[in-house]
């Protein structure tokens, strides 16, 4: 450790328990959502996220760099994932419409159909394993917590702004 441990504001027992519950819970939730999509639709959770972002984007297309930022993955990871998705016919790559220099990922009809088929499975999993387990106030509090986390991290590194 390079930092003097006496300068650290250690977590108390309750904070540590909550932090560990967050770590384990998010890992298990993401693993389950990914497994359900893979087993039922032959899509990974990152592939599903990419399809969602493209479906929501103007013209169903996004620059690869913006796509990577929007799903919080490295550019190289998104490039590899989009390559697999392109081979499967879910997306295509095209020259950037605005300047012709960049590359954009474009949602195909097959990709839209895959998204429409997988969305009910994904939403059902999110509901079953998160939303329906907590009362509305707790769920809203969770949203406020992660809005604050997002704001702080973007404040520290504006290039991370994916909203």
N, C-alpha and C positions, 0 to 999 in steps of 0.2 A: 504494500500500500504506500502510495506516495503522499497521501494526505495525512496530516496528524489526526489520529482518531479522536483526540480530545476535542477537536473542533467540530465534530460531527454531531448533529442533533439526532440521536438514535431514535428509532421507533419504539414506542412503549408497547406493552403486551397486546393491547387492543388494536393498535395501529398495525402491528406485525401480523396479527391474526387476520385482519381485514385485507392487508396487502397480499398475504398468501392465498386467501380465498379468491381474490381477484385473479392472481396468476394461474391457479389451478383451474378455476372456473372458466376463464377465457380460453385457456388451452383446450380443455375438454369440450367446450362449446364449439370452437372453431374446428376441432377434429371431427366432431359429430356432424356438423353441417357439411363439411367436406366429404365425409364418408357417405352420407345420404345422397349427395349429388353424384358422387362417383358410381355408387351402386345402382342408382335408379336412372341416371341420365348420362353416364359416362363423361361427366364434366367435373373438373376440380373446382373448389371454391374460388381460387384466383381466376380461373377461366370464366366462371359465372360473374365475378365482379367486373371483369373486362367487358363482357357482353352487356351488363347493366349500364356501365359508363358510356359505351358506344350508343346504346339505345336512347340514352338521355341526352346525348350530345346533338348539337345542331347538325343536321344532315347525316346523322348516325356515323360521324367520323371525328377522329381526334388525332392530333399530332402524337407521335409515339412518346415524346418526352412528356407531354401533358398527361397522356394516359398513364404513364409510369408514376407520375406525381399523384394522380387522382386515386390510384389504388395502393399508394405507399409501398411500392416495390422498386427495386433498383431497375435502371433502364435495361441492363443486360438480362435480368430475369424476365422482364416484360417482353423483350425482344424474342427470347427463347419461347415463352408461352405463346405469343402471337404467331410465331413460326409454326408451332404445333397446331394452333387453331386455324391457321391459313391452310395447312395440309388437309385438315378435316373439313374445310369449306365453310367454317363459321365466320371468318373474317377475310378481308383482302387488304393488301397494302397498295397505296396509291400515292402519287406525288401530291404534295400539299397544294390545296386549291388556292390559298391566299398568296403564295410566293413561288411555288414550284420547286423550292430548294429542299424542304423537309419531306418527311414521309409520314403519311397518315394511315392509321388503321381504320378500316371501314367495315361496318356490320353488313353481312350478307343476308339474303332471305333465309338461308339455312341457319345462320346464326340467330336470327330473330325467332325462328321456329323453335330452336333449341332453348332459347331463353324463355319463351312462352310456356314450353313444356316443363322446364325446371323451376320456374318461379313459384308455383304452388308448393312444391316440395320444400324449397328454401324457406318460404314464409311460414309454413306449418312447423318447421323445425325451430325457427326463431321464436315463434309463439310458444310451442310446447316446452322448450328448454330455457326460455328466458322471460318473455313478455308476460305470459299467463301465470308465472310463478310469484310475481310480486304485485303489490297493489299499485294503482296508478300514480300515487304520490311518490313512491319509491322509484318507479320507472322514470318519472319526470326528474327526480333528483339525480338519477344516474346520467340523464342527458345533460343536466346543468354541470355536473362534475366533469364530464368529458368535453363539454364546450370550454370550460375553464382550462383543462389540460391542453386542449388544442390551441386555444388563444395564447397560452404561455409558451408553448413550443414554437408556434409561428412567430411570436414576438421575438424569441431568441434566434430564430432562423427563418426570415421571411420567405426564403426560397421554398420552404416546406408548405406554403399555403395551397391547399388542395380543395378548398371550399368552392 
